[in-house]
Amino acid sequence: MSAARRWRTPVCERLGIALPIFGFSHSLEVAAAISRAGGYGVFGVARERPDAIPGLIAKLREAVGDAPFAVDLMLPAGMPADDAEAEAGRAGIPAAHRAFVEDLRRRFEVPAATKPHFFSHTVRTRALFAEQLEAVLTADVDGVATAVGLPVEVVARVRASGKTTLSLVGSPKHARAALAAGADVLVAQGCDAGGHTGPIGTFSLVPQVIEVAGDVPVIAAGGIATGAQIAAALAMGAQGAWLGTAWLGALENRTPRALLERLIAAGSEDTVITRAHSGKPCRVVRSAWSDAWAAPDAPAPLPMPWQHALTGELLAAIEEHEVAPLVYEAAGQSVAWLQGEAPAADIMARLAAQTDAALARIAALAPRG
Ligand SMILES: Cc1cc2nc3c(=O)[nH]c(=O)nc-3n(C[C@H](O)[C@H](O)[C@H](O)COP(=O)(O)O)c2cc1C
């Protein structure tokens, strides 16, 4: 039996994948490449308009054939009901916050955005989530992952549609709630991770989630970028590893040059947890954006979804014009291993070979005789 076969965990059989490597990406091309390489591509659609989702998923299915993949939705609680409520809330954004953002625009000479962008036009509402969910449920996807909130009825509806539910959890308490809701797979995401996060580190979180999960498979996420770390996750009892930051270095992600350079230059200490991105704690690569919001004279970031309602247009402009000092993206402490661009299939092959080597090293430690 080859080394690669030895780490085919039960979740591989269950999901129909060759390797228990899960890859989250907002890029359809990256998610497709991960699934084609034998992993489980997870395509983030939280930043997509509901009417665009069916076409995107159809394109992803065409790209992967029969290989399984999931899509990921963010379903935070406490959002406004609909666009009318969102507009009323937008009107209530304090003048001091608007002035702070305008000052940032002036100081960094950010030209106006010319292209439409999700956050410059959209406020997260319950109506939006309902439409996104509807689009996903009726599409040809194998799994649905949910993060930042987990309405119980969503798990039931996803399961009723015959799809696998994967739930990202950041604490044993969240894990219990996801299990009670009926989640098929738990993704224990530690605070080393890029993106929205709780306070518990991956090495402390994963074993605790495994303890409460019983027979439900647990995938480890947060800070994983090498095969040795995947082997460590397996050694803890996780059935696989879930990576996000690593794919910002995938060629298919077409990461804008200024952002790519920032990510390559960054070490683990250059990421920060800030509410200045979305209003909820989110780990990002540090830039003048997170620094400005952390300054003593800065206003406190607004709660989700109002922080994006306030900053969406400026963030879109920063991204479009690649305003180097300000560009940033969600990124985890694993950014230390992002040292250049490579095709996603090459990243998958490197991870698989490294995991083989790490497991062989551990096997060699076993007592003989
Ligand atoms: C750029 C980026 C965007 C992310 N967006 C989401 C998201 O929309 N939904 C989600 O469930 N997780 C999101 N995440 C978190 C990932 O799913 C994953 O848990 C995390 O990246 C794992 O840790 P790592 O970044 O150290 O690999 C994002 C991560 C990154 C790096």
The ligand as an SDF file (V2000), in Angstrom:
LIG
                    3D

 31 33  0  0  0  0  0  0  0  0999 V2000
   -9.0080   35.0780    1.5650 C   0  0  0  0  0  0  0  0  0  0  0  0
   -9.8200   34.2350    2.4880 C   0  0  0  0  0  0  0  0  0  0  0  0
  -11.2070   34.3620    2.4750 C   0  0  0  0  0  0  0  0  0  0  0  0
  -11.9850   33.5440    3.3030 C   0  0  0  0  0  0  0  0  0  0  0  0
  -13.3500   33.6230    3.2260 N   0  0  0  0  0  0  0  0  0  0  0  0
  -14.0990   32.6900    3.8610 C   0  0  0  0  0  0  0  0  0  0  0  0
  -15.5170   32.6050    3.6240 C   0  0  0  0  0  0  0  0  0  0  0  0
  -16.1150   33.4010    2.8890 O   0  0  0  0  0  0  0  0  0  0  0  0
  -16.1860   31.5920    4.2260 N   0  0  0  0  0  0  0  0  0  0  0  0
  -15.5470   30.6710    5.0380 C   0  0  0  0  0  0  0  0  0  0  0  0
  -16.1860   29.7330    5.5150 O   0  0  0  0  0  0  0  0  0  0  0  0
  -14.2340   30.7450    5.2840 N   0  0  0  0  0  0  0  0  0  0  0  0
  -13.5070   31.7230    4.7060 C   0  0  0  0  0  0  0  0  0  0  0  0
  -12.1470   31.7610    4.9380 N   0  0  0  0  0  0  0  0  0  0  0  0
  -11.5370   30.8250    5.9070 C   0  0  0  0  0  0  0  0  0  0  0  0
  -11.1830   29.4870    5.2400 C   0  0  0  0  0  0  0  0  0  0  0  0
  -12.3600   28.7460    4.9640 O   0  0  0  0  0  0  0  0  0  0  0  0
  -10.2850   28.6100    6.1350 C   0  0  0  0  0  0  0  0  0  0  0  0
  -10.9860   28.1800    7.2730 O   0  0  0  0  0  0  0  0  0  0  0  0
   -9.0010   29.2650    6.5750 C   0  0  0  0  0  0  0  0  0  0  0  0
   -8.4070   29.9560    5.5170 O   0  0  0  0  0  0  0  0  0  0  0  0
   -8.0240   28.1870    7.1000 C   0  0  0  0  0  0  0  0  0  0  0  0
   -6.8540   28.7150    7.6440 O   0  0  0  0  0  0  0  0  0  0  0  0
   -5.5690   29.1700    6.7540 P   0  0  0  0  0  0  0  0  0  0  0  0
   -5.9850   30.5030    6.2140 O   0  0  0  0  0  0  0  0  0  0  0  0
   -4.4620   29.2700    7.7290 O   0  0  0  0  0  0  0  0  0  0  0  0
   -5.3730   28.1460    5.6970 O   0  0  0  0  0  0  0  0  0  0  0  0
  -11.3550   32.6100    4.1670 C   0  0  0  0  0  0  0  0  0  0  0  0
   -9.9610   32.5290    4.2020 C   0  0  0  0  0  0  0  0  0  0  0  0
   -9.1900   33.3350    3.3850 C   0  0  0  0  0  0  0  0  0  0  0  0
   -7.6920   33.2190    3.4470 C   0  0  0  0  0  0  0  0  0  0  0  0
  1  2  1  0
  2  3  1  0
  2 30  2  0
  3  4  2  0
  4  5  1  0
  4 28  1  0
  5  6  2  0
  6  7  1  0
  6 13  1  0
  7  8  2  0
  7  9  1  0
  9 10  1  0
 10 11  2  0
 10 12  1  0
 12 13  2  0
 13 14  1  0
 14 15  1  0
 14 28  1  0
 15 16  1  0
 16 17  1  0
 16 18  1  0
 18 19  1  0
 18 20  1  0
 20 21  1  0
 20 22  1  0
 22 23  1  0
 23 24  1  0
 24 25  2  0
 24 26  1  0
 24 27  1  0
 28 29  2  0
 29 30  1  0
 30 31  1  0
M  END
$$$$
